[in-house]
Amino acid sequence: MRQIGLTVLLLSLSNVFMTFAWYAHLRDLSGKPWFVAALASWGIAFFEYMLQVPANRIGYNVMSLGQLKILQEAITLSVFVPFAVYYMKEPFKLDYVWAGLCVLGAVYFIFRGN
């Protein structure tokens, strides 16, 4: 159980970096050339990988590859929605709730045998 908790923690932190790497430049570097945004994103993504790779290696000891992937997607959505609403100032949409329920369904189906 400790390995699952550590995996979730590391994947959550990694997703914060990933989300900033992929999307923050749309707000923060909007007037800059794309290659400046790419370089900034790569710099941020380094920290994502420094957390994500150990998370997957730890998680793979107690979960299947499919379970790791679906867990990653659930965490991604739970990080992305607050980022979109609070950092990017996007309006909250009910579609986020429906997407979240679909992802929860995926979590249920991939983990139901364990």
trRosetta pair geometry for C-beta under 8 A, 3 or more apart (Angstrom, degrees):
i j d omega theta_ij theta_ji phi_ij phi_ji
1 4 5.7 -52 -155 33 39 112
1 5 6.5 38 150 -17 68 105
2 5 5.7 -56 -151 38 33 111
2 6 6.3 31 154 -17 67 107
3 6 5.7 -54 -144 39 31 110
3 7 6.2 37 153 -23 64 106
3 58 5.4 -161 -160 167 91 94
3 59 6.9 159 152 -96 95 40
3 61 5.9 -87 -173 75 157 115
3 62 4.8 136 92 -8 132 140
4 7 5.5 -53 -148 35 31 115
4 8 6.4 31 154 -19 65 104
4 59 7.1 77 -113 -121 51 80
4 62 5.9 -100 -59 100 85 143
4 63 7.2 102 -104 -43 92 114
5 8 5.8 -53 -147 36 31 110
5 9 6.3 31 154 -18 64 106
6 9 5.6 -53 -146 37 32 113
6 10 6.2 26 158 -13 66 108
6 55 7.6 -160 131 -121 74 70
6 58 5.7 -75 101 147 116 155
7 10 6.1 -59 -144 41 27 105
7 11 6.0 23 159 -15 65 112
7 55 5.1 108 -147 -167 61 80
7 56 7.8 94 -142 -79 103 25
7 58 5.2 -160 -77 95 88 106
7 59 3.6 97 -128 -75 144 101
7 62 7.7 -142 -19 53 144 114
7 63 7.4 -178 126 7 175 131
7 68 7.7 -96 -177 -121 136 90
7 71 7.4 27 131 130 117 153
8 11 5.9 -58 -141 42 26 108
8 12 6.1 31 157 -24 63 108
8 71 7.1 -100 -96 179 79 123
8 75 7.0 -178 -151 -85 70 130
9 12 5.8 -57 -149 33 26 112
9 13 6.5 20 156 -12 63 106
10 13 5.9 -54 -146 39 32 107
10 14 6.1 34 154 -20 65 109
10 51 4.9 -171 -171 -180 83 88
10 52 7.2 164 144 -89 97 29
10 54 6.1 -106 -165 89 157 94
10 55 3.5 -168 102 -82 120 106
10 58 7.1 99 26 37 149 136
11 14 5.5 -54 -143 40 31 115
11 15 6.2 36 155 -25 64 105
11 51 7.6 172 -81 137 23 102
11 52 6.7 70 -113 -118 61 70
11 55 4.6 153 -56 172 74 155
11 56 7.9 95 -83 -56 102 67
11 59 7.6 31 -43 -44 124 146
11 71 6.8 63 99 128 173 103
11 72 5.9 -121 -159 -106 132 71
11 75 5.0 104 127 62 111 173
12 15 5.8 -54 -150 32 28 112
12 16 7.0 36 150 -24 60 97
12 75 5.4 -121 -87 -158 65 123
12 78 7.9 -43 -122 88 96 117
12 79 6.7 162 -154 -67 67 119
13 16 5.7 -45 -157 23 37 114
13 17 7.1 31 149 -9 63 101
13 51 5.1 -121 95 -162 104 159
14 17 5.9 -58 -159 39 37 108
14 18 6.1 38 147 -21 70 109
14 48 4.9 89 -165 -158 77 66
14 49 7.7 97 -143 -61 113 17
14 51 3.8 -161 -73 94 92 113
14 52 3.9 125 -158 -62 155 83
14 55 6.1 -109 -11 0 142 146
15 18 5.2 -50 -138 39 37 115
15 19 6.0 40 161 -23 68 103
15 48 7.7 86 -72 -137 18 104
15 72 7.8 167 -75 -161 116 71
15 75 5.2 -165 -31 133 156 104
15 76 5.4 -150 -136 -97 128 55
15 79 4.2 160 127 10 121 162
15 80 7.9 -85 171 -42 113 75
16 19 6.1 -54 -148 34 25 109
16 20 6.6 21 155 -11 60 107
16 79 5.8 -130 -74 -153 58 133
16 83 8.0 168 -133 -74 62 125
17 20 5.9 -61 -151 41 31 108
17 21 6.0 31 154 -22 68 110
17 44 5.6 -178 -171 166 85 87
17 45 6.9 140 144 -108 104 31
17 47 4.7 -145 -131 93 153 100
17 48 3.8 -160 100 -71 118 81
17 51 6.9 134 18 27 136 130
18 21 5.6 -56 -145 37 30 112
18 22 6.1 18 161 -12 66 111
18 45 6.9 60 -108 -117 60 75
18 48 4.4 102 -62 -130 76 144
18 52 7.5 67 -53 -58 123 136
18 76 7.5 -56 91 -118 137 94
18 79 8.0 81 62 101 98 149
19 22 6.1 -60 -142 41 27 104
19 23 5.9 -29 177 28 64 114
19 24 7.7 84 126 -35 66 92
19 76 7.7 156 -69 -152 102 71
19 79 5.4 -151 -32 129 145 114
19 80 5.7 -168 -117 -93 127 67
19 83 4.9 -144 153 -56 141 174
20 23 7.0 -85 -127 56 18 75
20 24 4.3 7 -158 -18 66 133
20 44 5.4 -123 102 -176 103 150
20 83 7.6 -133 -65 -140 64 135
21 24 7.4 18 -41 23 13 103
21 41 4.4 98 -172 -159 76 76
21 42 7.6 106 -154 -57 116 17
21 44 3.9 -169 -85 93 89 116
21 45 4.3 104 -147 -62 160 79
21 48 6.1 -78 -5 -23 144 138
22 41 6.8 86 -77 -146 29 123
23 26 5.5 -38 -171 11 60 119
23 27 7.9 36 146 -1 75 96
23 83 7.0 105 74 140 139 129
23 84 7.9 -49 152 -86 161 75
23 88 6.8 -50 148 -71 121 135
24 27 6.1 -64 -167 43 49 99
24 28 5.3 10 154 7 86 122
24 29 8.0 67 119 5 72 94
24 44 7.7 125 39 -64 129 174
24 87 7.1 -52 -106 150 90 135
25 28 5.9 -70 -116 58 33 90
25 29 4.3 -30 -155 41 80 115
25 30 7.7 146 154 -60 58 52
25 32 7.9 -85 -166 58 100 117
25 37 3.8 107 179 -147 147 105
25 40 6.0 140 -89 80 117 126
25 41 5.9 -62 -25 -59 138 103
26 29 7.9 10 -28 54 13 74
26 30 6.3 37 175 -83 37 92
26 88 7.3 18 82 -125 116 117
27 30 6.4 -26 -149 -37 13 111
27 87 7.4 -164 25 145 161 85
27 88 5.8 -152 -49 -120 135 72
29 32 4.2 -50 -177 33 91 124
29 36 6.0 -158 -170 108 134 106
29 37 4.6 169 98 -89 140 89
29 40 6.2 167 -46 31 155 155
32 36 4.1 -84 156 73 126 141
32 37 6.1 148 88 -45 111 84
33 36 5.2 102 63 0 75 101
33 37 7.6 -143 103 1 44 87
34 37 5.5 -58 -156 39 41 112
34 38 6.1 44 148 -24 72 104
35 38 5.2 -45 -142 35 39 117
35 39 6.4 41 156 -20 66 100
36 39 5.9 -52 -149 36 30 109
36 40 6.4 29 152 -15 63 107
37 40 5.8 -56 -146 40 31 110
37 41 6.0 32 154 -21 66 109
38 41 5.7 -55 -144 38 28 112
38 42 6.3 31 156 -21 64 105
39 42 5.7 -51 -146 34 30 111
39 43 6.6 34 153 -21 62 104
40 43 5.7 -55 -155 33 32 114
40 44 6.6 27 151 -14 65 105
41 44 5.8 -57 -149 39 34 108
41 45 6.0 36 152 -24 68 109
42 45 5.4 -53 -139 37 32 115
42 46 6.9 51 155 -36 60 90
43 46 6.0 -38 -164 7 32 115
44 47 6.3 -58 -173 32 44 106
44 48 6.9 47 136 -21 71 104
45 48 4.9 -47 -151 31 48 120
45 49 6.3 45 153 -17 73 100
46 49 6.1 -60 -155 38 29 106
46 50 6.5 31 149 -23 64 107
47 50 5.4 -49 -144 33 37 116
47 51 6.8 25 157 -8 64 104
48 51 6.3 -73 -162 43 29 100
48 52 5.6 17 155 -16 71 120
49 52 5.5 -57 -122 44 34 107
49 53 5.6 34 178 -22 71 107
50 53 7.1 -33 -124 29 16 105
50 54 7.7 6 164 0 45 108
51 54 6.7 -70 -159 44 29 100
51 55 6.1 31 152 -25 67 115
52 55 5.4 -57 -146 36 31 117
52 56 6.3 27 160 -16 67 105
53 56 6.1 -56 -148 37 29 106
53 57 6.4 27 155 -17 63 109
54 57 5.5 -57 -144 40 36 112
54 58 6.0 33 158 -18 70 106
55 58 6.0 -59 -148 39 27 107
55 59 5.9 21 158 -15 64 115
56 59 5.6 -56 -135 44 29 110
56 60 5.9 38 162 -30 65 107
56 68 5.9 79 -132 -173 81 143
57 60 6.0 -48 -143 27 24 114
57 61 7.7 35 151 -26 52 96
58 61 6.2 -53 -174 16 37 113
58 62 8.0 -10 149 14 63 103
59 62 6.5 -83 -161 51 42 86
59 63 5.1 -26 169 35 86 118
59 67 7.9 -150 164 103 111 98
59 68 5.0 122 120 -107 131 107
59 71 7.3 -149 -159 68 149 152
60 63 6.6 -73 -104 64 28 74
60 65 7.0 21 -119 -81 99 66
60 68 6.3 -16 -76 -57 72 147
63 67 3.9 -123 -177 91 109 129
63 68 5.3 137 104 -55 125 78
63 71 7.1 -10 176 -11 167 142
64 67 4.6 99 52 5 76 102
64 68 7.1 -136 96 -5 42 85
64 110 8.0 -139 64 178 114 97
65 68 5.7 -52 -151 33 33 113
65 69 6.5 31 153 -19 65 105
66 69 5.7 -55 -148 35 32 110
66 70 6.4 24 158 -12 67 107
66 110 5.5 -150 134 -147 102 117
67 70 6.1 -56 -143 41 30 105
67 71 6.1 34 156 -20 65 109
67 110 5.3 163 -97 147 63 113
67 111 6.1 91 -127 -81 109 78
67 114 7.6 31 -98 -14 149 145
68 71 5.7 -58 -148 39 27 114
68 72 6.3 33 152 -24 63 106
69 72 5.5 -52 -151 32 31 115
69 73 6.6 30 152 -18 64 103
70 73 5.6 -50 -149 34 36 112
70 74 6.5 38 152 -19 65 102
70 103 7.8 161 -170 -167 82 77
70 106 5.1 -155 -146 138 118 106
70 107 5.7 167 146 -91 116 55
70 110 4.4 154 20 21 161 163
70 111 7.8 -141 87 -32 136 90
71 74 5.8 -55 -150 35 32 111
71 75 6.4 29 153 -15 65 107
71 107 7.1 88 -87 -118 55 98
72 75 5.8 -58 -148 40 29 109
72 76 6.1 37 152 -27 65 106
73 76 5.4 -48 -144 31 32 117
73 77 6.6 29 158 -15 63 102
73 103 5.9 -150 125 -140 103 115
73 106 7.0 -21 83 96 136 147
74 77 6.1 -56 -153 36 30 106
74 78 6.4 23 152 -14 64 110
74 103 5.0 154 -99 154 72 118
74 104 7.1 92 -121 -80 117 51
74 106 7.5 -162 -61 77 99 106
74 107 5.3 40 -67 -68 145 125
75 78 5.7 -61 -146 42 33 109
75 79 6.2 26 156 -14 68 108
76 79 6.1 -63 -149 40 27 104
76 80 5.9 25 157 -23 66 114
77 80 5.6 -54 -133 37 30 112
77 81 6.3 33 169 -24 66 103
77 96 7.7 158 -174 -161 102 83
77 99 6.4 -160 -139 124 138 109
77 100 5.8 172 141 -97 137 75
77 103 5.4 -166 13 -11 155 170
78 81 6.7 -40 -137 25 24 107
78 82 7.8 15 164 -1 51 104
78 100 7.7 89 -75 -123 72 111
79 82 6.9 -70 -164 43 32 99
79 83 6.2 29 150 -19 68 118
80 83 5.5 -66 -148 42 32 115
80 84 5.9 31 159 -22 71 107
81 84 5.8 -52 -144 34 28 110
81 85 6.3 17 161 -10 63 111
81 92 7.7 54 -176 -126 99 86
81 96 4.9 105 -118 -162 122 138
81 100 7.5 -13 -45 -65 150 120
82 85 5.9 -62 -141 45 31 105
82 86 5.5 -4 175 10 72 118
82 87 7.9 65 132 -5 66 94
83 86 6.9 -66 -122 52 16 86
83 87 5.0 -27 -163 28 60 124
83 88 6.6 48 143 -6 70 103
84 87 7.4 -16 -59 52 9 84
84 88 5.1 -39 -145 47 43 124
84 90 4.4 -39 166 43 90 131
85 88 7.5 36 -3 55 11 82
85 89 7.6 31 179 -119 31 17
85 90 5.9 -79 -88 67 41 77
85 91 7.5 13 -121 -179 80 13
85 92 5.1 22 -108 -72 127 85
86 89 7.7 -3 174 -72 13 48
92 96 6.6 -80 -164 24 74 140
93 96 5.4 117 70 -12 76 91
94 97 5.4 -43 -167 28 56 115
94 98 6.6 52 140 -16 75 100
95 98 5.5 -52 -147 39 41 111
95 99 6.0 43 153 -20 70 104
96 99 5.7 -52 -144 39 30 111
96 100 6.1 35 153 -23 63 107
97 100 5.6 -55 -149 36 29 114
97 101 6.5 30 152 -19 63 103
98 101 5.7 -51 -150 34 33 111
98 102 6.6 35 150 -19 63 102
99 102 5.6 -53 -153 35 34 113
99 103 6.4 32 151 -17 67 105
100 103 5.6 -54 -147 38 33 110
100 104 6.3 37 152 -21 65 103
101 104 5.5 -49 -146 35 34 114
101 105 6.6 42 150 -23 62 99
102 105 5.5 -50 -156 30 34 116
102 106 6.7 36 146 -19 64 100
103 106 5.4 -48 -152 33 39 115
103 107 6.5 44 147 -21 66 99
104 107 5.4 -47 -149 33 37 115
104 108 6.4 43 150 -22 65 100
105 108 5.6 -50 -151 32 33 114
105 109 6.5 26 155 -14 66 105
106 109 6.0 -57 -146 39 31 106
106 110 6.1 20 161 -13 67 112
107 110 6.2 -63 -141 41 25 103
107 111 6.0 -4 169 7 64 119
108 111 6.6 -81 -144 51 19 91
108 112 5.9 39 163 -58 64 103
109 112 5.9 -31 -136 -4 26 119
111 114 5.5 -64 -168 38 68 110
